[in-house]
Amino acid sequence: MLDILRNRDFVRLFAAQVVALLGTGLLTVGLGLLAYDMAGAAAGLVLGVAYTVKMVAYVGLSPVAQAVVQRLPRKAVLIAADLIRAGVALCLPFVTDLWQVYVLIFVLQAASATFTPAFQAVIPDILTDEGDYTRALSLSRLAYDLENLLSPALAGVLLVVLSYHWLFLGTVAGFVASAALVWLAAVPPVAGGVARPFRERLFRGARIYLATPRLRGLLSLNLSASAVGAFVLVNTVVLVRVGHGGAESALAVAMAAFGAGSMAAALMLPRVLERTGDRPVMLAGAAALAVLALFMGAALWLGRGPGWAAFLALWALIGLAYAAILTPAGRLLRRSAHAEDRPALFAAQFALSHVCWLVTYPLAGVAGRWLGMGPAMMLAGLVAALGLMLAWRLWPGAAARAPVHDHPGLPPDHPHLRTHGQGPHAHTYVIDDLHRRWP
């Protein structure tokens, strides 16, 4: 896996991702303390509104931002987004009203909705070999999981000697360092394509996404991952503090178990995917999530919840299954569009996957509050099972990457027909201007 670290441009971009993630982790801790400082017992409501603003920005602005910046230099876009995020973080220690917090969070997340899909679309242009790209996806998954472990620890160390306001300066440093590392990397330009009107650029990624069977399956599997993932992120604190009588440190241990399972999957997946392919691994991950959630939910409902050690093992298995769904997603996106359409496609994935989270986050919270932990986790398992069944149907196992098709409307001298032959023919198939629907 570490062979790809010989690529200097990838190393710089990966380092940019890591320092930006650390900055984001410090921001999360600092924002929670700022909310409590400003709202006291209502801090949970403040954070709930802030995270809702985040999801709305992700869902609504990612395709718009991609359409706006499509013809701009990618390096400039990435650096500008990082500097905007740094500027917002620099303003947070000086806010005096809650509305200012919400506005700043919206601006910051709008910049993230611009940066993240554009950044994700750059990596397959740098690592053109699919095996290398798969290893890069695994490293990216590891970075996310390590951030969940290291950022709270780093924040705890800093809070021993500093006010929480200094955490925001750590966030500023992370985003500025990310911008500097992007500046040092050679970011290839977007592959040339025809000039398109804004409306077409806005919806092109979603049109390609929803017309491609494997990506319709991916969206269904995103629903499975977000259903159980949202339950873990929202309700683990309740299960640990109430069900197991744990202290605050026990919550960190539980989330570390979830992250350890995810990291284990990231380490194993490159070899597994080479042997089995994406669909079996991702469907198995969704099936495991559904079974584990239903089993755990039924046990909690019946008052027979697992002991502490078994609970941690179960959380690790859920983390492993969760990563088995999310890690290969980039491989599906990479092979589902031409290079010039990848930024739009990654933006569509970013927005549509967050639609799933926008549904499952409140579902997990409301169900946990009013139905109890057991029924809420069973509901998460049922949603995961629904996503699995939809993916099984929408992404057929026999779907060919080079289906036979023809172009009855094209003139006989069209370059595409001169290359691939008249009448029915087959080649690696993606949705584009000549192939507007799956055969």
C-alpha positions as CSV (number, residue, x, y, z in Angstrom):
1,M,0.0,0.0,0.0
2,L,2.8,2.4,0.9
3,D,4.3,2.2,-2.7
4,I,2.1,5.0,-3.8
5,L,3.9,7.3,-1.3
6,R,6.7,7.5,-3.9
7,N,4.4,9.8,-5.9
8,R,5.4,13.2,-4.6
9,D,2.2,15.0,-5.8
10,F,0.0,12.4,-4.2
11,V,2.0,12.6,-0.9
12,R,1.5,16.4,-0.8
13,L,-2.2,16.1,-1.5
14,F,-2.6,13.3,1.0
15,A,-0.7,15.4,3.6
16,A,-3.0,18.3,2.8
17,Q,-6.0,16.1,3.5
18,V,-4.5,15.0,6.8
19,V,-3.7,18.4,8.2
20,A,-7.1,19.8,7.0
21,L,-8.8,16.9,8.8
22,L,-6.9,17.6,12.0
23,G,-8.0,21.2,11.8
24,T,-11.6,20.2,11.2
25,G,-11.4,17.9,14.3
26,L,-10.2,20.8,16.4
27,L,-13.0,22.9,15.0
28,T,-15.6,20.3,16.0
29,V,-14.3,20.3,19.6
30,G,-14.0,24.1,19.7
31,L,-17.5,24.6,18.2
32,G,-19.1,22.4,20.9
33,L,-17.4,24.4,23.7
34,L,-18.3,27.7,22.0
35,A,-21.9,26.6,21.8
36,Y,-22.0,25.7,25.5
37,D,-20.3,29.1,26.3
38,M,-23.0,31.0,24.4
39,A,-26.1,28.9,25.0
40,G,-25.5,26.8,28.2
41,A,-27.9,24.0,28.5
42,A,-29.3,24.8,25.0
43,A,-25.9,24.0,23.4
44,G,-27.3,20.8,21.9
45,L,-29.9,22.7,20.0
46,V,-27.3,25.2,18.8
47,L,-25.1,22.3,17.5
48,G,-28.1,20.6,16.0
49,V,-28.9,23.7,14.0
50,A,-25.2,24.1,13.0
51,Y,-24.9,20.6,11.7
52,T,-28.2,20.9,9.8
53,V,-26.8,24.1,8.2
54,K,-23.7,22.0,7.3
55,M,-25.8,19.3,5.6
56,V,-27.9,21.8,3.7
57,A,-24.8,23.5,2.4
58,Y,-23.3,20.1,1.4
59,V,-26.5,19.0,-0.4
60,G,-27.5,22.3,-2.0
61,L,-24.2,23.9,-2.8
62,S,-21.8,21.1,-4.0
63,P,-23.3,20.8,-7.5
64,V,-23.7,24.6,-7.8
65,A,-20.1,25.2,-6.7
66,Q,-18.8,22.6,-9.1
67,A,-20.7,24.1,-12.0
68,V,-19.4,27.6,-11.2
69,V,-15.7,26.6,-10.9
70,Q,-15.6,24.0,-13.6
71,R,-13.6,26.1,-16.0
72,L,-11.3,27.6,-13.4
73,P,-7.8,26.2,-12.6
74,R,-8.3,23.4,-10.1
75,K,-5.3,24.3,-7.9
76,A,-6.6,27.9,-7.5
77,V,-10.0,26.6,-6.6
78,L,-8.6,24.2,-3.9
79,I,-6.3,26.9,-2.4
80,A,-9.1,29.5,-2.4
81,A,-11.5,27.1,-0.6
82,D,-8.8,26.3,2.0
83,L,-8.1,30.0,2.6
84,I,-11.8,30.8,2.9
85,R,-12.2,28.0,5.5
86,A,-9.1,29.4,7.4
87,G,-10.7,32.9,7.4
88,V,-13.9,31.6,8.8
89,A,-12.2,29.7,11.6
90,L,-10.2,32.9,12.4
91,C,-13.5,34.8,12.9
92,L,-15.2,32.2,15.2
93,P,-13.4,33.3,18.5
94,F,-14.9,36.8,18.0
95,V,-18.6,36.0,17.5
96,T,-21.1,37.5,19.9
97,D,-24.4,36.2,18.6
98,L,-25.6,32.8,17.5
99,W,-26.7,34.0,14.1
100,Q,-23.1,34.9,13.4
101,V,-22.1,31.3,14.2
102,Y,-24.7,30.0,11.8
103,V,-23.6,32.3,9.0
104,L,-19.9,31.5,9.5
105,I,-20.6,27.7,9.6
106,F,-22.6,28.1,6.3
107,V,-19.7,29.9,4.6
108,L,-17.2,27.3,5.9
109,Q,-19.2,24.4,4.8
110,A,-19.9,26.0,1.4
111,A,-16.1,26.2,0.9
112,S,-15.9,22.5,2.0
113,A,-18.6,21.6,-0.5
114,T,-16.4,23.2,-3.1
115,F,-13.1,21.7,-1.9
116,T,-13.9,18.1,-1.2
117,P,-15.4,16.9,-4.5
118,A,-12.8,18.8,-6.5
119,F,-10.0,17.3,-4.3
120,Q,-11.5,13.8,-4.7
121,A,-11.7,14.2,-8.5
122,V,-8.0,15.2,-8.7
123,I,-6.6,11.9,-7.2
124,P,-7.7,9.6,-10.0
125,D,-6.0,11.9,-12.5
126,I,-2.7,11.7,-10.5
127,L,-2.9,7.9,-9.8
128,T,-4.1,6.5,-13.1
129,D,-3.5,2.9,-12.2
130,E,-6.6,1.4,-10.6
131,G,-4.6,-0.6,-8.1
132,D,-2.8,2.6,-6.9
133,Y,-6.0,4.5,-6.8
134,T,-7.6,1.7,-4.6
135,R,-4.7,2.0,-2.2
136,A,-5.1,5.7,-2.1
137,L,-8.8,5.3,-1.2
138,S,-7.7,3.0,1.7
139,L,-5.2,5.5,2.9
140,S,-7.9,8.2,2.8
141,R,-10.2,6.0,4.9
142,L,-7.4,5.5,7.4
143,A,-6.9,9.3,7.5
144,Y,-10.5,9.9,8.4
145,D,-10.5,7.2,11.1
146,L,-7.2,8.4,12.6
147,E,-8.5,12.0,12.7
148,N,-11.5,10.8,14.8
149,L,-9.0,9.4,17.3
150,L,-6.2,12.0,17.2
151,S,-8.1,15.3,17.0
152,P,-10.0,14.8,20.3
153,A,-6.7,13.7,22.0
154,L,-4.9,16.7,20.6
155,A,-7.7,19.0,21.6
156,G,-7.6,17.6,25.1
157,V,-3.9,18.2,25.4
158,L,-4.2,21.8,24.2
159,L,-7.1,22.5,26.5
160,V,-5.0,21.7,29.5
161,V,-2.9,24.8,29.0
162,L,-5.0,27.0,26.6
163,S,-8.5,28.4,26.3
164,Y,-10.7,26.6,23.8
165,H,-10.6,29.7,21.5
166,W,-7.0,28.7,20.6
167,L,-8.4,25.5,19.1
168,F,-9.8,27.7,16.3
169,L,-6.2,28.9,15.6
170,G,-5.2,25.3,15.2
171,T,-8.0,25.0,12.7
172,V,-6.6,28.0,10.8
173,A,-3.2,26.5,10.8
174,G,-4.5,23.2,9.4
175,F,-6.3,24.9,6.5
176,V,-3.4,27.2,5.7
177,A,-1.0,24.2,5.7
178,S,-3.4,22.4,3.5
179,A,-3.4,25.3,1.0
180,A,0.4,25.4,1.1
181,L,0.7,21.7,0.3
182,V,-1.8,21.9,-2.5
183,W,0.2,24.8,-3.9
184,L,3.4,22.6,-3.9
185,A,1.6,19.8,-5.7
186,A,1.3,19.5,-9.4
187,V,-2.5,19.5,-9.9
188,P,-3.4,18.4,-13.5
189,P,-6.0,20.6,-15.2
190,V,-9.5,19.2,-16.0
191,A,-9.4,17.3,-19.2
192,G,-10.7,19.4,-22.1
193,G,-14.3,19.2,-23.0
194,V,-17.0,21.2,-24.8
195,A,-18.2,24.4,-23.3
196,R,-21.6,23.8,-21.7
197,P,-24.3,26.2,-20.4
198,F,-24.5,26.6,-16.6
199,R,-27.8,24.6,-16.4
200,E,-26.2,21.6,-18.1
201,R,-23.1,21.8,-15.9
202,L,-25.3,22.0,-12.8
203,F,-27.2,18.8,-13.5
204,R,-24.7,16.8,-15.6
205,G,-23.1,15.0,-12.7
206,A,-26.5,13.9,-11.2
207,R,-27.7,12.8,-14.7
208,I,-24.6,10.6,-15.2
209,Y,-24.9,9.3,-11.7
210,L,-28.6,8.3,-11.8
211,A,-28.3,6.8,-15.3
212,T,-25.5,4.5,-14.3
213,P,-26.6,1.2,-12.7
214,R,-23.6,0.7,-10.5
215,L,-24.0,4.3,-9.1
216,R,-27.7,3.8,-8.5
217,G,-26.5,0.8,-6.4
218,L,-23.9,3.0,-4.7
219,L,-26.6,5.5,-3.7
220,S,-28.7,2.7,-2.2
221,L,-25.6,1.4,-0.3
222,N,-24.9,4.9,0.9
223,L,-28.4,4.7,2.5
224,S,-27.4,1.5,4.3
225,A,-24.1,3.0,5.6
226,S,-25.7,6.2,6.7
227,A,-28.6,4.5,8.5
228,V,-26.4,2.5,10.8
229,G,-23.5,5.1,10.8
230,A,-25.9,7.8,12.0
231,F,-27.2,5.6,14.8
232,V,-23.6,5.0,15.9
233,L,-22.6,8.7,15.8
234,V,-25.8,9.9,17.5
235,N,-26.6,7.2,20.0
236,T,-23.3,5.6,21.1
237,V,-23.1,8.2,24.0
238,V,-26.5,7.0,25.3
239,L,-25.6,3.3,25.1
240,V,-22.3,3.9,26.8
241,R,-23.3,6.3,29.6
242,V,-26.8,4.7,30.3
243,G,-26.6,1.1,29.2
244,H,-23.0,0.5,30.4
245,G,-22.7,3.1,33.0
246,G,-19.5,4.3,31.4
247,A,-17.6,7.5,32.0
248,E,-16.7,10.1,29.3
249,S,-13.5,8.1,28.6
250,A,-15.6,5.0,27.8
251,L,-17.3,6.9,25.0
252,A,-13.9,7.5,23.4
253,V,-13.1,3.8,23.7
254,A,-16.4,2.9,22.0
255,M,-15.8,5.2,19.1
256,A,-12.2,4.0,18.9
257,A,-13.5,0.5,18.5
258,F,-15.7,1.6,15.6
259,G,-12.7,3.4,14.1
260,A,-10.5,0.4,14.6
261,G,-12.9,-1.8,12.6
262,S,-13.0,0.8,9.8
263,M,-9.2,1.0,9.7
264,A,-8.9,-2.8,9.6
265,A,-11.2,-2.8,6.5
266,A,-9.2,-0.1,4.9
267,L,-6.0,-2.2,5.3
268,M,-7.6,-5.4,3.9
269,L,-9.6,-4.0,1.1
270,P,-7.0,-3.4,-1.6
271,R,-6.2,-7.2,-1.8
272,V,-9.8,-8.2,-1.3
273,L,-11.1,-5.9,-4.1
274,E,-8.5,-7.2,-6.5
275,R,-9.8,-10.8,-6.0
276,T,-13.5,-10.3,-5.7
277,G,-14.4,-6.9,-7.3
278,D,-16.5,-4.1,-5.8
279,R,-20.1,-5.4,-5.8
280,P,-19.6,-8.5,-3.7
281,V,-17.6,-6.6,-1.1
282,M,-20.0,-3.7,-0.9
283,L,-23.1,-5.8,-0.8
284,A,-21.6,-8.0,1.9
285,G,-20.8,-4.9,4.0
286,A,-24.4,-3.7,3.7
287,A,-25.7,-7.2,4.6
288,A,-23.4,-7.3,7.7
289,L,-24.6,-3.8,8.8
290,A,-28.3,-4.9,8.5
291,V,-27.7,-8.1,10.4
292,L,-25.6,-6.6,13.1
293,A,-28.0,-3.7,13.7
294,L,-31.1,-6.0,13.8
295,F,-29.4,-8.4,16.1
296,M,-28.2,-5.7,18.5
297,G,-31.5,-3.8,18.3
298,A,-33.4,-7.0,19.2
299,A,-31.1,-7.7,22.1
300,L,-31.5,-4.2,23.5
301,W,-35.3,-4.3,23.0
302,L,-35.4,-7.6,25.0
303,G,-33.2,-6.2,27.7
304,R,-30.3,-8.6,26.9
305,G,-27.8,-6.1,25.6
306,P,-24.2,-7.4,25.2
307,G,-21.5,-6.9,27.9
308,W,-18.9,-4.3,27.5
309,A,-16.3,-6.4,25.7
310,A,-19.0,-7.8,23.3
311,F,-20.3,-4.3,22.7
312,L,-16.9,-3.1,21.7
313,A,-16.4,-6.1,19.4
314,L,-19.8,-5.4,17.8
315,W,-18.9,-1.8,17.2
316,A,-15.7,-2.8,15.6
317,L,-17.6,-5.2,13.2
318,I,-20.0,-2.4,12.4
319,G,-17.0,-0.1,11.6
320,L,-15.5,-2.8,9.3
321,A,-18.8,-3.3,7.4
322,Y,-19.3,0.5,7.2
323,A,-15.9,1.0,5.6
324,A,-16.4,-2.0,3.2
325,I,-19.2,0.1,1.7
326,L,-17.7,3.6,1.6
327,T,-14.0,2.8,0.7
328,P,-14.6,1.4,-2.8
329,A,-17.0,4.2,-3.8
330,G,-14.3,6.2,-5.5
331,R,-13.5,3.2,-7.8
332,L,-17.1,3.1,-9.0
333,L,-17.0,6.9,-9.7
334,R,-13.7,6.7,-11.4
335,R,-14.8,4.2,-14.0
336,S,-18.2,5.7,-14.5
337,A,-17.3,8.9,-16.4
338,H,-14.7,10.5,-18.7
339,A,-12.0,12.6,-17.0
340,E,-13.7,15.8,-17.9
341,D,-16.9,14.7,-16.2
342,R,-15.4,13.4,-13.0
343,P,-15.6,16.6,-11.0
344,A,-19.3,16.8,-11.7
345,L,-19.7,13.2,-10.8
346,F,-17.8,13.4,-7.5
347,A,-19.9,16.5,-6.7
348,A,-23.1,14.5,-7.3
349,Q,-21.9,11.7,-5.1
350,F,-21.0,14.3,-2.4
351,A,-24.5,15.9,-2.5
352,L,-26.6,12.7,-2.9
353,S,-24.7,10.8,-0.2
354,H,-25.3,13.7,2.2
355,V,-29.0,13.6,1.4
356,C,-29.0,10.1,3.0
357,W,-27.3,11.5,6.1
358,L,-29.7,14.4,6.2
359,V,-32.5,11.8,6.5
360,T,-30.8,9.3,8.8
361,Y,-29.3,11.7,11.3
362,P,-32.7,13.0,12.6
363,L,-34.2,9.6,12.2
364,A,-31.6,8.1,14.6
365,G,-32.1,10.9,17.1
366,V,-35.9,11.0,17.1
367,A,-36.2,7.2,17.1
368,G,-33.7,6.9,19.9
369,R,-35.4,9.5,22.0
370,W,-39.0,8.4,21.5
371,L,-38.8,4.7,20.8
372,G,-35.8,3.6,22.8
373,M,-32.4,2.3,21.8
374,G,-33.5,-1.2,20.8
375,P,-36.3,-0.2,18.4
376,A,-34.2,2.7,17.0
377,M,-31.3,0.3,16.2
378,M,-33.7,-2.2,14.6
379,L,-35.1,0.6,12.5
380,A,-31.6,1.5,11.4
381,G,-31.1,-2.2,10.5
382,L,-34.3,-2.2,8.5
383,V,-33.3,0.9,6.5
384,A,-29.9,-0.8,5.9
385,A,-31.7,-3.9,4.6
386,L,-33.8,-1.7,2.3
387,G,-30.7,-0.1,0.9
388,L,-29.2,-3.6,0.3
389,M,-32.3,-4.8,-1.5
390,L,-32.4,-1.7,-3.7
391,A,-28.7,-2.0,-4.5
392,W,-29.1,-5.7,-5.4
393,R,-31.9,-4.8,-7.8
394,L,-30.5,-1.6,-9.3
395,W,-26.9,-2.9,-9.7
396,P,-27.2,-6.3,-11.4
397,G,-24.3,-8.6,-10.9
398,A,-24.4,-9.5,-14.6
399,A,-24.1,-5.8,-15.7
400,A,-21.3,-5.6,-18.3
401,R,-18.7,-2.9,-18.3
402,A,-18.8,-3.1,-22.1
403,P,-22.4,-3.7,-23.1
404,V,-23.4,-4.2,-26.8
405,H,-25.2,-1.2,-28.2
406,D,-25.6,0.8,-31.4
407,H,-26.2,4.4,-32.5
408,P,-28.9,4.4,-35.1
409,G,-29.1,8.2,-35.2
410,L,-25.4,8.8,-35.9
411,P,-24.2,9.5,-39.5
412,P,-22.1,6.6,-40.9
413,D,-19.0,8.8,-41.1
414,H,-19.1,9.8,-37.4
415,P,-15.7,9.4,-35.7
416,H,-17.3,7.1,-33.0
417,L,-18.6,4.7,-35.7
418,R,-15.3,4.8,-37.6
419,T,-13.5,3.8,-34.4
420,H,-15.9,1.1,-33.1
421,G,-17.7,0.0,-36.3
422,Q,-21.1,0.2,-37.8
423,G,-24.1,-1.4,-36.2
424,P,-24.0,-3.1,-32.7
425,H,-20.6,-2.8,-31.0
426,A,-19.1,-3.0,-27.5
427,H,-16.6,-0.9,-25.6
428,T,-16.2,0.4,-22.0
429,Y,-19.4,2.2,-21.5
430,V,-20.0,5.5,-19.6
431,I,-22.8,8.0,-19.8
432,D,-21.8,10.9,-22.1
433,D,-23.1,13.0,-25.0
434,L,-23.2,9.9,-27.3
435,H,-24.4,7.4,-24.6
436,R,-27.2,9.2,-22.8
437,R,-28.8,6.1,-21.2
438,W,-27.7,2.6,-20.2
439,P,-28.4,0.0,-22.8
